[in-house]
Amino acid sequence: MDDLQQITAELSGKTNFDAEHEGDLFERIAIIEKQEAAGELIPGLNKVDHILIAAMFIVLGVLPVIWYAITYA
């Protein structure tokens, strides 16, 4: 529980909680940091997400610029 000791050293006495609640808070923070480091907390984007991002960029970003360039040229 090296992470828990590090979190306790950094945040102890700065949370305005009593000792019992502060310890529970530090344990939860350690669990969340461990999940975040393992990539379990927030999943990455998949291939479909990247395709939708590219399509939205083209439709909402590039096509209006081309449309106005042709219309006002």
Summary of the structure (lengths in Angstrom):
residues: 73
radius of gyration: 23.7
end to end distance: 65.8
largest distance: 69.8
contacts: 144
relative contact order: 0.08
helix: 75%
strand: 0%
